[in-house]
Each structure stands twice: as structure tokens, then as C-alpha cells.
Amino acid sequence: MDHKDNCTEEGDDDQSSSSSCPDSPEMDRNPSPPPEGDEEIVEEADAIGETVYSKHWLFSTLTQLIQMVTDQESKEGEQELSEEHEDELCKVWDMAMNKDVAGFLQEFKAPDILLGVIAKSRNPRLTEICVGILGNMACFHDTCVSLSQNVDLGDVLLLLLGDSDPPTLLETCRLLVTCLSQPDVAPLWLQRIQQQAATCNNLCFIMCSSTNVELLMKVGELVDKLFDEDEDLMKSWLSGLPGESDPDKDTHQDISSSLLEAAVQLRKESPEALEVYLHALQLLTTVDEGVQNLVSEGGCGEALWTFVCEVVCEDLCQPGDPSIVLQEQKALLAPALALLSTLYSSLQRDISLSLVGSLFRILYFHTENQQAGHKRKQESGDGQTDEVRDQEDTDVQLQALVEIAAELLCTVLPDLPKDTVSQLVRQDDFSEKICVSALKTLLPQNITSVQFLVSMLSEVEPNLADILRRECSIPSEPE
């Protein structure tokens, strides 16, 4: 179910280094060559692979890094990082986006050097840059495999999830997501994370306390990836309670509540990040332990229901929107409606008029999009254009969303009281056209729910009921 790329572009506008993945279709910019090559061509013997980067310059920069950390090791307080040293290291960070450079750094044992620096570092910016270099190196399969097999590096990276510096946390999470996206090494990282008890609590703390959108996005991707790859790990995080000897027992946080808190924070900030968190929460409901965690006394199921209803009814597929908006919002709507479907059956919450109206609107928009697609296909003649083929592919992707919406609507329709149905009719967006389109989508599989609605309409709005029976060919209810 993983719907994310192996490497996601991240960065901070205030920093000189890029965190882009070189395997991405596009990059923000190409890394600049080291300064000493500005005015002269790097000799072929000194060039790294097919690049213009200098081996000598790279050796020199890493040697200076070791010397700098060694000289300051005995000093008290935060280590100094001069502007010159920071600039040089950021150039290495950029260069590591190149496959030849990443391979050369691996061959030169740079990961061991960087690991030693991270272990001794008392400068957050220095730690961030070192982890960032490793993150760029990990974007390539061979270097990712080599890095992942370094046991000490694995231990240190998981410990860094307890760091207090947001940029360092961002780069650490980026590196972990990159490694978990490589099938060859993902099991190794999953095993490490399962064995590191503090990982869950550290991630929960970030989700509950951070307001950094980039960091929350990457933490969400990490949690979503972990849940998608390892159901047993997800179950252990759901049921894991701190023991008496656990140093974090007083600050232990629930994973589902933490995901919800971050989602609330991101609602207005980043729809893309919100999608990640809703998907992670939806994954929790795919196991009994997750559902029980949400709906049990003290669980966040009620709060989650209220939040997701607000997202669906206030942010997505609004009256007056063009039907194409369904295409744009399908990735958010699918996990949102799946969550509501599970929670409704467990919490037995009263359904709101707004939610019923949203479900009808979703089915109506889908019908409108289908009709527009058929029209374009007819206009294109026998030969299909790329646009028509893309539309058909998108319709296939939307089918899961439509099925979820239809299932949820059919579940709630029999529970609607007469007064609610009467209020629905008075809503401006509950028009004859919308009703006909929605009911045609529900038929014939959900005939019982449709007949119930039409029966209720016969009492509050007979004319509309007659139109629906005629337009949708709805048979009379059995005696």
C-alpha cells in the first residue's frame, strides 16, 4: 500500500546544502565543483569517475574534518564550526548526490569517518551535515546496502531519533526512509527498529511536540513505511506499554494519539503531509489491535472521527467545486473514508448531514468524470489519445475510493431518521441530479439501502421519490 517514492526531496532554504535524491526525475540544481577547480580543469587521474570533482580536494576536506573534531574533543561546550569548514562540508553534501562520488566516498571509508564525527560531535549543524551526506549516499543501491550493513551506524542513527535538533532529525528520518525503501536492506532496518525500544517513543515525541512541517512530513513517511512493511512491528507499537525499568515510562506516548496530533497540526499546512498521516492511521485499522486501541476507553477514536469528518466535510469536495477536484483529492479521501467506515461501525456515532451530503457528492462527481471521459473518448475516434488513456487509468485508481464511499453511504442510510432525510432534501447540494447519479452508482448491489432511502423520501418528498424510482428503475420494496 505504500503509495511514496524511495527518496523525497527535502531541504531548508536557510541552508546551503541540498537533500535531493539523485534518482529523482528532476533535481533542484546540479552540485557545484570544489573551489580549487573553478579556474582550471581537474586532471583526469584526480577526477572522481566521470565527474570534474577532485579526489585530492575530497581527501583534504575529510582530513581537515577529522583534525577539527580531534582538536576540539577535549574542549568544553559546543564545538565551533567555522564558516569555511561548513561551506566545504556542504559542498561534500552536494557532491554526494552524484553516484560516482557516493561510490568513491564509500570506497574511501567516509561512512566510518562521518560516524566517528557524529559520535563525537557537540555541534548540531555538524551532525546534520554528516547525516545529510550519508543520506545522499544512501540514495544509490550499492552504497545503501553497504551503509545498512554497518551495525554501529545503524545503532547511532536510531539513537539520533532522540536528538533535540530538528534539522538533524529531518536528515536522520530521510536517511531511514531511503534505506527502508530498498527491498534488499529493509528487513535489516526493520529488525533493528523492532529491537530499539525507544524508537516508537522518540517518534511519538516529535509528532506531539514539533511544528516543523518538513520534519513532521518525514516522520509521517517513516511511520507509514514501517507500518506498511511490518505488521508485527505495528502491533507491538500499539500494545507496547513501558515497563517499570523503562527510563521513558513517564513520557510514554500512544502511537495513534501522536499520529492524530500531528495530523491536526498539518491539516492547514500541508495536504500532502496530512495524506501520509491519514494513511498511517488507516493502516492501524487493518488489524484488530489497532481498532481496539482507537475505540477503547481512553483511545482517540472519538477525536479521530470528529477530525476526519471535518476534513472530509469542510476541506474536500465542496459544493460548487468542479467534479475534477475528485481526481485531485482522491489520495486524501480514500484513507479518510476508510477510517470513517471502520470507526462508524465500532463507535456507532450519529451521522452528520454534512457527511451524508459529502458522500452523495463524491459519487456524483465520479459519475460526472466518467461521462466526461466517455465523451472525450468518443471525440477522439478509434485511436485513443494519451489524455484519454490517462483518464482511464485515473478512473481505475478512483474505483477503490468510490467503493469505500458507496459502502459507507449504504451503511449509514438505514440509520437515518425521517427528520434527517427531510433536512437533507432541503440542502441546496442535495439536488435531483446528485441523487440520481449517486443512486445509480449504488445500484444494483445495494438495492436494500436504496429502497430504504426512497421509502423515507416518499413520506417527506414524494415527488423526488417518484423521480428516483423512474430514473433509477428502483423496484418496489418486497412485502
N, C-alpha and C positions, 0 to 999 in steps of 0.2 A: 504494500500500500504506500509504499513510500512515493510520494509524489514530489523530491528535492534533487538538485544537481550535486555532483561529487564535491565541487568546490564552489562556494558562494563568495562573490566579491564583497569585501568589507573594507573599510578604511576610515580614517579620521582626517578631516580637512585640515586640521592643525598640525598634522604630522607629514614628514617628507617622504615616508615610505608607503608603498602600495602593498595591499594584501590580496591582490587579484590572483586568480588561478590561471596559469598559462594554458591550461587545456580548454578554457572557455572560448566560445566563438569570437568574442571580442575582448580586448583589453583596453583599459583607460589610456595607457601610453606604454611605449617600449622603455625598458630601463636604460639609463644613461651610462656610457662607458666611464671607467675610473678617470680621475682628473689628469693623470700623467699621460693619458693617451689623447688629450684634447688636440694637441698640435702636431702629433707625429703618429705614424702607423705602427701599431703593435707588431713586433716581429713575429713571424709565423711560429717559431719554436716557443715563444712566450704566450701565444694565444690559447685560450681555452676552447677546444673544439673548433667549431666554425665561427666563433664569435670574435669580437675585437677586444674582449676583456683580457687583462694581463694576469698571468699566473703569479708573476713576481709581486704585483700590487696586492693581490689577494693574500699571498703568503705574508707580506709585510703587515697588512691590516689585522689579520688574525693574530700574528705575533705581538703586535702592539696591544691588542685586546688582552692577551694573556698577561703581558707585562703590567698593564694598567691595573688589572684586578689584583695581581700579586703584590704590587707596591702599596695598594690601599687596604690590603687584607687586615693588617694589624691596627689600622686607624679606627677610631670610634665614630659612630654616627653614620649618616648616609654617605655612600661613595659619590665622588664627583665624576661627572661625565662631561668633558669639555665639549664645546660646540663642534670643534674639529673632529673629535672622536665620534660624536653622534652622527655627524654628516657622513663620515667614512663608513660607519656600520650600516647606515640607512642605504648607502649605495650597494653594500653586500646584500641587504634585504631585497632590494630591487633586482639585483643580478640573479638571485636565487630563483626568480621566475623563469629563467632560461634553463632548458633541460640539460644542456652541456655543462653549465655552471653548477647546477644541482648535483650532477654526477661527479663532477670534479671535487666539490665540497665533501661529498660522501667519501670519495677516494682519499682525500686529504685528512680524513678523520675529523672534519669540522664538527660533526654532531657531538663527539666526545668533548671537544674544546668548549662548545657552546653549553653543554650540560654542566661542565665544571664551572663556567662563568655563572650560570643560573643558580647553582648551588651556593656560590659564594657572594652573589650579588646582593647589595643593600641599596640598589638604585632601581626604582620601578621602571624607569624608561629603558634602562639597560636590559632588564629582564624581558620587557615587552619586545624589544628588538630581536633578542636572541630567540625567543619563542616564535616570533614572526618569520625569521629566516628559516627555522625548522618547518614552519607551516607551509612556506612556499616550496621548500624541497619535497615535502610530502605530497605535493600535487602530481608527482610523477611516480608511476607504479614501482619501478625498481628501487628508488630512494625511499619510497613509503614503506616497502617491505623491509628494507634494511633498518630504517629508523624504528619500525614497530618491533623488531626483534631485539632491540636494546632494552633489556629489563630495567636497568637503572633509569633510563629516560622515561619509560612508561610510568614508573613509580613517582618520579619527580613531577611529571605533567599532571597526574591525578592529585597530587598534593597541592599543586598550584591552583586548583579549583577553590581552595580555601583562602587564596590571596585576597587582599583588600583593594587592589589596584584594578579599576575597570578595564583599561587598555590591555593589561596583561591577561585578565580573564577572557577578554574578547579573543585574543590571539590563541590562547590555550584551547578554548572551545572550538575555534576554527580548525585548529590542527586535529583535534579529536574527531570532529565531524568528517574531515577529509580522510582520516585513517579508517574510520568506520564505514566509509563509502567504498573501500577497496575490499572486495569479497575475500581475497587471499589472506588478509590480516584482521578482518573484522572479528572473527571468533576469538582471537588472541586478546583484543581490546575488551571485548565483552566479558571475558573471563577475569581480566584484571579489575574491571569496574565492579563486577559482582563481588570480588574479594575485598574491595576497598569500601568499608562500611561508611566512611564519611562522605563519599561522593554524592549520594542522594541528598543528605542534609545540606551540603555545600551548595548544590544546585537550587534547592528549595530556598535557601537564604538569599541567593541572588535574585530569584524570581519575586520574592516578597519585599526586597529592600531596594532594588535598583530602579532608576528611572531612565537609564541609558537604553534607548530604543535598539541600537545596534547590538548591544550586549544581550538584551532580552531576546532579540530575534535569534541570535546564535545559540543561546542556551535552549530556547524552544526547539530549534532544529536538532540539537544534541539529544534532548529528552525524547523527542518524536522518533528520531532514528533508533535510539536504544529500545524503545517500546516496540517499534516495528520489527526490529531484528530479533528480539529476545523476549518472548512472553514470560518465561520464568523469572527473568530479571524484573519485569514489570510487576509481577505478582509479589515478588519479595519486597519491592519498594512500597507496595500497597499495604502489606501486612507487617512490614518491619517496624517494630517498636524498640526504643532504646532500652538497653539493659541497665542494671544498677551500676555496672562498671563503665558504662559508656560516658566519656567526658562531655559528649554533646547532648546528653539526655535532657537537660533543662531547656535547650534551644531546639529540640527536635520538632520538625515541621512536617505536616502532612503533604504528600506529593500532589494530590488532587486539589487541595485548597491553594497550594502555591501556584499551580498552573492557572487556576481561576483568577487569582490575584494579578498575575502578570497579564492575563488576557484582558482584564478590566483596564489595566494601565495602558494597554496597546490599542484599545478599541478605536480611539480617535486619532492615534498617532500613526498606525501602520496596518492597513488591511492585510497586507502580505504576512506580517508577523502574527496577526490575530488568526489568520488561517492556520498557521503552524500550530498554535496552541489549541484551537478547537479540534484539530485532527488528533493531537496527542490526548486530549480529554476523551475524544470519541473512541480512541484505542482502548482506554481504560474500561469502557463499557462492553468491550468484546469478550471480557472474562467475568465470571460470576463474582470474583473477589472485587473487581472494580465497581460493579453495580452496587454491591453491598456496602462498599466504602462510601459511595456517594449518598445512598438513601438511608443509611443507618443513623441513629441518633448521634448528633454531633458532626455528621457529614455535611458536605457543602452542596448536596443535591438541590435543595430548595433555592439557594442563592444562584446556583448554576442555571436552573430552569428560568429564573427571573432574568438573568443576564442574557441568556441566549435568545429568549423571547424578545427582549428589547433590541438586540442586534438584528434579528430577522424582521421585526415589525417596524422598526424605526430607521434602519440603515440600508436595507436591501429591498429591491423590487418594489419601489413605492408607486402609489397611484400617479399617473402622469409620466412615468418613465417609459422610454421606448422598450419594446419587447426584447431588443438585442441586449439589454442590460443583463438578462438572464445568462447569456454567454459569458459576460464579464465577471459575474458574481457566483458562478456555479461552484468554484472551488471553496468558497466560504459557506455557501448554502448547504452543500452536501453534508459536511460534518455537523453543521448546526442542526439541521433537521434530524439527522441520525441520533444526535444527543437528545433532542426533544422527544423523539419517538420512544427511546428507551426510558427516559425519565417519566414520561406520561403514564406508561403502564405500571411503573413502580410507585410513583408518588400520588397518582390519581388526582392531579391538580385540576382546578377549574380552567377550562379553555377560554381564552380571551377572544373577543370579536375580532381584534386586530390580527391574531394569529390565523384564525379561520379565513379571514379575508386575504391574508398573505398567501395561504396555501392555494386558494382558488386562483389568485393572480399568477402564481408560478405556473400552474397548469395551463392557464390561458396564454401566458407569454410563450410557453413551449409550443402550443398549437399555432400561434401566430408565426413563430420562427419556422416551424415545419412548412406551413403554407407558403411563406416567402421563399424557402429553399426549393420547394417543388416548382414554384413559378420561375425561379432563375434557371432551374434545370430544363424546363420546357423552352425557355427563351434561348438557351444555349444550343438547342438542337440535339442531334445524336451524339456529338462529341462533347465530352464533359470538360469544362474549363477547370483550372486549378482552384478557382474560387468555389465552384460547385462541389468539387471533391473535398475541399477543406470544410465546407459547410456540413457535408455528410459525415465527415469524421467527428466534427464537433457534436452533431446530433447523437452520435453513438456515445460520446462522453457524457452528454446530458441525460442519457436514459437512466442511469443509476440515480441521479438526483430526482428525476420525475417519479421514479418508482417509490423512492423514500417519501416524497411529498404526498403521493397518492395513498400510500399505506397509512401515513399519519392522519390524513384527512378522513379516510374511511374508518379509522379507529375512533376519532372524536365525534363524527357525525351522529351516531346513535346516542351519544351522551348529551346532545344539545337540547336544552329545554325549549318549549314553544316561544317563550319571551325572547330568547336569544336569537332564534330563527327570525322572529319578527323584526328585531333590531338589525339583523344582517340585511334584510331586504331594504331597510331604509338607508343603508350605507351607499354613498354615491358610487363606490367602486364595485358594488355587488350588482352589476348590471345583467340584463338578459344575455348579452353576448358572452360575458365572462362565465356565467352559469352554464350555458350550453357547451362552451368549449371545455370547461372543467369536467362536466359530467360525461361528455363523450370520451374523455381520456380515461375516466374511471370504469366505463362500461367495456365489455360485459362482465369482467372479472368481479366487480364489486357491486353487483346488482342490488344486494340486500341493503347496503348503506345508502345507495342512490334512491331506492324506493322509500326508505325512511325519510330522507330529506324532502322528497316530493310530497309525501303524505303530510308532513308538517306544513309545507308550503300551501297545501290545499286548504288548510284552516286559516292561514294568515294572509296568503296572497294567491287566491285561486287562479287568477289569470296567468301568473308566472308558472304555476304548476302545470296548467294545461299546455302552455308553450313548451315547457321542458319535456312533457310526455310525448308531444308531437315531434319536436325537433330531434329528440334523442331516442325515439322509439322505445320508450320505457313501458314495459308491460304492467298491467295492474298487479297489485300485491296479491299473493295467494290467500285464499280464505283461511 
